[in-house]
Amino acid sequence: MTNEKKLSELCVQWADTVRYQVKPSTYGVYTTMIEKHILPELGAHLVAKLSNEVLDRFLQEKQDQDLSWNTMRLIMFLLKGIIQMGEDMGIEPGERLRYHIPRYKRSSTKMFEQEDSARLLRYLEESDDVFELGLLISICTGIRVGELCGLQWKDVNWTSGTLQINRTVSRIRNPEMSRGVCRPLKSDTEESLPRTIVYIGTPKTGTSLREIPLPDFLILKMLRYKRDGACYIISGTVRCMEPRGVQRRFKNLLRRRSIPEINIHALRHAFASRWIENGFDSKALSEILGHSSVKITMDIYVHSNMEQKKSYMNRMV
């Protein structure tokens, strides 16, 4: 009977419904979030017994786990979609539910000090290593690490001096591991499958498919490494690297150069901040970073350091 349907059963049906409506990487994120966050606390609840009190308690438990704002927002988005699908099927919760999304809390991103960023840039400019050429491209264009891993030599337009962002690399949950959320594997074949796979697909949004102009010095340097179009730039072979491998080698590089450890994503932040510090157009920056709006760029990726703020204060006098 529909009034005895558990939320876990709805989760399975919802996952089966969206599986071929989204990219495999997105599907992997969705099912992981459901299994890790929604099912343990809410899966055993009858949909008919769900109430705002239950949701508020669940939300508070998630906030107490100090999850990021993006994770909290995704959990509530999935929960709302699952329950609304049930409502379309005539499976109604106990009362009209309110889906409260926590107020945005900007996460603290560890940034490169200007001196460290300059030291790294000088080293990469002088390096003859193909992997470090990839890092130089990253620090000069602000591309995401997954996009960096997906760059092939055929993506370089030598005539216009531009770089086309066509694909991204990520490690995702294997979609063939099971036929739905929390369904046990049935066959020996399924049991032998890897839990995760390397996925090469299109960038995260439509605006992420973009063309980026390259500085002249970088084009000249890249010409020395030019290979067959099917080769990946950062690996130098027809096999791609994956983001966690790039992060690991980047971390080792920083250690060897006695530069404080920082996440490779900070290169993207550093590029955006340098752009704004030089007084360049924010709309152009948004397009280069592949954002859907200038607001996203300014809110998340642009950071003013203390020296810059002090300079502004002196110019106000």
C-alpha positions as CSV (number, residue, x, y, z in Angstrom):
1,M,0.0,0.0,0.0
2,T,1.2,3.5,-0.8
3,N,0.7,4.8,2.8
4,E,3.2,2.1,3.9
5,K,6.0,3.1,1.5
6,K,9.3,3.8,3.1
7,L,11.5,6.7,2.0
8,S,14.2,4.2,1.1
9,E,11.9,2.6,-1.5
10,L,11.3,6.0,-3.0
11,C,15.0,6.7,-3.1
12,V,15.5,3.5,-5.2
13,Q,12.7,4.5,-7.6
14,W,14.0,8.1,-7.9
15,A,17.6,6.9,-8.6
16,D,16.3,4.6,-11.3
17,T,14.3,7.4,-12.9
18,V,17.2,10.0,-13.1
19,R,20.0,7.5,-13.9
20,Y,19.9,8.2,-17.7
21,Q,18.8,11.9,-17.3
22,V,22.1,13.1,-15.9
23,K,25.7,12.5,-16.6
24,P,27.3,9.4,-15.0
25,S,29.4,11.7,-12.8
26,T,26.3,13.5,-11.5
27,Y,24.5,10.3,-10.9
28,G,27.4,9.0,-8.9
29,V,27.4,12.1,-6.7
30,Y,23.6,11.8,-6.2
31,T,23.6,8.2,-5.2
32,T,26.5,8.7,-2.9
33,M,24.8,11.5,-1.1
34,I,21.6,9.5,-0.8
35,E,23.4,6.5,0.7
36,K,25.7,8.4,2.9
37,H,23.4,11.1,4.3
38,I,19.7,10.5,3.6
39,L,19.2,6.7,4.0
40,P,20.9,6.3,7.4
41,E,18.7,8.8,9.2
42,L,15.5,8.9,7.1
43,G,15.4,5.7,5.0
44,A,13.4,3.7,7.5
45,H,10.7,6.4,7.9
46,L,7.3,5.8,6.3
47,V,6.7,8.7,3.8
48,A,3.3,9.2,5.4
49,K,4.9,9.8,8.8
50,L,7.4,12.4,7.5
51,S,6.9,15.8,9.1
52,N,8.6,19.2,9.4
53,E,9.7,18.2,12.8
54,V,11.5,15.2,11.4
55,L,13.1,17.2,8.6
56,D,14.2,20.0,11.0
57,R,15.8,17.4,13.3
58,F,17.5,15.8,10.3
59,L,18.8,19.2,9.1
60,Q,20.2,20.0,12.5
61,E,22.0,16.7,12.7
62,K,23.6,17.4,9.3
63,Q,24.6,20.9,10.4
64,D,26.2,19.5,13.5
65,Q,28.4,17.4,11.3
66,D,29.9,20.6,9.9
67,L,29.1,19.8,6.3
68,S,29.8,22.4,3.7
69,W,27.0,24.6,2.5
70,N,27.2,23.0,-1.0
71,T,26.7,19.5,0.5
72,M,23.8,20.7,2.7
73,R,22.2,22.3,-0.3
74,L,22.6,19.2,-2.4
75,I,21.1,17.0,0.3
76,M,18.0,19.1,0.6
77,F,17.7,19.3,-3.2
78,L,17.8,15.5,-3.5
79,L,15.4,15.0,-0.6
80,K,12.9,17.5,-2.1
81,G,13.1,15.8,-5.5
82,I,12.6,12.3,-4.1
83,I,9.6,13.3,-2.0
84,Q,8.0,15.3,-4.8
85,M,8.3,12.3,-7.1
86,G,6.4,10.3,-4.4
87,E,3.7,13.0,-4.3
88,D,3.3,12.7,-8.1
89,M,2.7,9.0,-7.5
90,G,0.1,9.7,-4.8
91,I,2.5,8.9,-1.9
92,E,1.9,11.9,0.4
93,P,4.0,12.9,3.4
94,G,2.2,13.5,6.7
95,E,2.1,17.3,6.1
96,R,3.2,19.9,3.7
97,L,7.0,19.9,4.0
98,R,9.3,22.9,4.2
99,Y,12.7,22.4,2.7
100,H,15.0,24.9,4.5
101,I,18.3,25.4,2.8
102,P,20.9,26.7,5.3
103,R,22.1,30.3,4.9
104,Y,25.2,30.4,2.6
105,K,28.4,30.2,4.6
106,R,31.5,31.0,2.7
107,S,34.2,28.4,3.2
108,S,37.7,29.6,4.1
109,T,40.0,28.8,1.2
110,K,43.7,28.7,1.9
111,M,45.3,31.0,-0.6
112,F,48.8,31.3,-2.0
113,E,50.8,34.1,-0.5
114,Q,52.0,36.4,-3.4
115,E,55.6,35.6,-2.8
116,D,55.0,31.8,-2.9
117,S,52.8,32.2,-6.0
118,A,55.5,34.2,-7.8
119,R,58.2,31.6,-6.8
120,L,56.1,28.8,-8.2
121,L,55.4,30.7,-11.4
122,R,59.1,31.4,-12.0
123,Y,60.0,27.7,-11.4
124,L,57.3,26.5,-13.8
125,E,58.3,28.9,-16.5
126,E,61.9,27.5,-16.4
127,S,61.0,23.8,-16.1
128,D,61.3,21.4,-18.9
129,D,59.0,18.8,-17.4
130,V,55.7,18.1,-19.4
131,F,53.7,17.6,-16.2
132,E,54.9,21.0,-14.9
133,L,53.9,22.5,-18.3
134,G,50.4,21.4,-17.4
135,L,50.6,23.2,-14.0
136,L,51.9,26.3,-15.8
137,I,48.8,26.2,-18.1
138,S,46.6,25.9,-15.0
139,I,48.2,28.8,-13.2
140,C,47.9,31.0,-16.4
141,T,44.3,30.2,-17.3
142,G,42.5,29.3,-14.1
143,I,41.1,26.0,-15.5
144,R,39.8,23.4,-13.1
145,V,42.0,20.4,-12.3
146,G,39.6,18.0,-14.0
147,E,39.7,20.2,-17.2
148,L,43.5,20.2,-17.0
149,C,43.5,16.4,-16.9
150,G,41.3,16.4,-20.0
151,L,43.3,18.7,-22.2
152,Q,44.6,17.1,-25.4
153,W,47.0,18.7,-27.9
154,K,44.2,18.9,-30.4
155,D,42.5,21.4,-28.1
156,V,45.1,24.0,-28.9
157,N,44.4,26.3,-31.8
158,W,47.8,27.5,-32.8
159,T,46.5,30.0,-35.3
160,S,44.3,31.9,-32.9
161,G,46.5,31.1,-29.8
162,T,43.6,29.7,-27.8
163,L,42.8,26.7,-25.8
164,Q,39.4,24.9,-26.1
165,I,37.9,23.3,-23.0
166,N,36.0,20.3,-24.2
167,R,36.2,17.6,-21.5
168,T,36.9,17.0,-17.9
169,V,38.3,13.9,-16.1
170,S,37.0,12.7,-12.7
171,R,36.8,9.5,-10.7
172,I,33.2,8.5,-10.1
173,R,31.2,5.7,-8.6
174,N,30.8,2.9,-11.1
175,P,27.2,3.2,-12.4
176,E,27.2,-0.6,-13.1
177,M,27.9,-1.6,-9.5
178,S,24.2,-1.9,-8.8
179,R,20.9,-1.2,-10.4
180,G,19.7,1.3,-7.9
181,V,20.4,2.9,-4.6
182,C,21.2,0.4,-1.8
183,R,20.3,-2.6,-3.9
184,P,22.5,-5.6,-3.3
185,L,24.7,-6.9,-6.1
186,K,23.2,-10.0,-7.6
187,S,25.8,-11.6,-9.9
188,D,29.5,-12.7,-9.8
189,T,30.1,-10.3,-12.7
190,E,28.8,-7.3,-10.7
191,E,30.7,-8.3,-7.6
192,S,34.0,-8.3,-9.6
193,L,33.4,-4.7,-10.9
194,P,35.5,-1.9,-9.6
195,R,33.7,0.4,-7.2
196,T,34.9,3.5,-9.0
197,I,36.0,4.3,-12.5
198,V,37.8,7.2,-14.3
199,Y,35.2,9.1,-16.2
200,I,36.0,11.5,-19.2
201,G,33.0,13.7,-20.0
202,T,31.9,17.2,-20.8
203,P,32.6,20.0,-18.3
204,K,30.2,20.6,-15.5
205,T,28.0,23.2,-17.2
206,G,27.3,24.6,-20.7
207,T,29.3,27.7,-19.9
208,S,32.3,25.5,-19.0
209,L,32.6,24.6,-22.7
210,R,34.7,27.6,-23.6
211,E,37.7,29.0,-25.5
212,I,40.5,30.6,-23.6
213,P,43.1,32.9,-25.1
214,L,46.7,32.0,-24.1
215,P,49.5,34.5,-23.3
216,D,52.2,34.6,-26.0
217,F,55.0,33.3,-23.8
218,L,53.0,30.2,-23.0
219,I,52.2,29.5,-26.6
220,L,55.9,29.6,-27.5
221,K,56.7,27.3,-24.6
222,M,54.0,24.8,-25.5
223,L,55.3,24.6,-29.1
224,R,58.4,22.9,-27.8
225,Y,56.2,20.1,-26.3
226,K,53.7,19.7,-29.1
227,R,52.7,16.1,-29.7
228,D,50.0,14.1,-31.6
229,G,46.6,15.5,-31.1
230,A,45.2,12.5,-29.2
231,C,47.9,12.9,-26.5
232,Y,47.0,14.4,-23.2
233,I,49.0,17.5,-22.4
234,I,49.8,16.9,-18.7
235,S,50.6,13.2,-19.1
236,G,52.4,13.4,-22.5
237,T,50.7,10.2,-23.6
238,V,47.3,8.9,-24.9
239,R,46.4,8.0,-21.3
240,C,45.0,10.7,-19.1
241,M,45.9,11.5,-15.5
242,E,43.2,11.8,-12.9
243,P,42.8,14.8,-10.5
244,R,43.9,13.0,-7.4
245,G,47.2,12.0,-9.1
246,V,47.8,15.5,-10.2
247,Q,47.1,16.8,-6.7
248,R,49.6,14.3,-5.3
249,R,52.4,15.3,-7.7
250,F,51.6,19.0,-7.1
251,K,51.9,18.5,-3.4
252,N,55.3,16.8,-3.9
253,L,56.4,19.6,-6.1
254,L,55.6,22.2,-3.4
255,R,57.5,20.2,-0.8
256,R,60.6,20.0,-3.1
257,R,60.5,23.7,-3.7
258,S,59.9,24.5,0.0
259,I,56.6,26.2,-0.8
260,P,53.8,25.8,1.9
261,E,51.4,23.0,1.0
262,I,48.1,24.1,-0.7
263,N,45.3,22.5,-2.7
264,I,45.8,22.7,-6.4
265,H,42.4,24.4,-6.7
266,A,44.0,27.5,-5.2
267,L,45.7,28.0,-8.6
268,R,42.2,28.9,-9.9
269,H,41.6,31.3,-7.0
270,A,45.0,32.9,-7.5
271,F,44.4,33.4,-11.2
272,A,41.1,35.1,-10.6
273,S,42.5,37.3,-7.8
274,R,45.5,38.4,-10.0
275,W,43.1,39.3,-12.8
276,I,41.0,41.6,-10.6
277,E,44.1,43.1,-8.9
278,N,45.3,44.2,-12.3
279,G,42.0,46.0,-12.9
280,F,40.9,43.7,-15.8
281,D,37.2,43.2,-16.8
282,S,35.3,41.0,-14.5
283,K,32.9,39.8,-17.3
284,A,35.8,38.5,-19.3
285,L,37.2,36.7,-16.2
286,S,33.8,35.1,-15.6
287,E,33.8,33.8,-19.2
288,I,37.4,32.5,-19.0
289,L,36.6,30.6,-15.7
290,G,33.4,29.2,-17.3
291,H,30.9,30.7,-14.8
292,S,27.3,31.3,-15.6
293,S,27.4,34.8,-14.0
294,V,29.9,37.4,-12.8
295,K,28.4,37.2,-9.3
296,I,29.6,33.6,-8.9
297,T,33.1,34.7,-10.0
298,M,33.2,37.7,-7.6
299,D,31.6,35.9,-4.6
300,I,33.7,32.7,-4.7
301,Y,36.9,33.1,-6.6
302,V,38.1,36.7,-6.0
303,H,40.0,37.3,-2.8
304,S,41.8,40.6,-1.8
305,N,44.9,40.1,0.3
306,M,45.9,42.5,3.1
307,E,48.6,44.3,1.0
308,Q,46.0,45.0,-1.6
309,K,43.5,46.3,0.9
310,K,46.2,48.5,2.5
311,S,47.0,49.9,-1.0
312,Y,43.3,50.8,-1.5
313,M,43.1,52.5,1.9
314,N,46.2,54.7,1.1
315,R,44.7,55.7,-2.2
316,M,41.5,56.8,-0.4
317,V,43.4,59.5,1.5
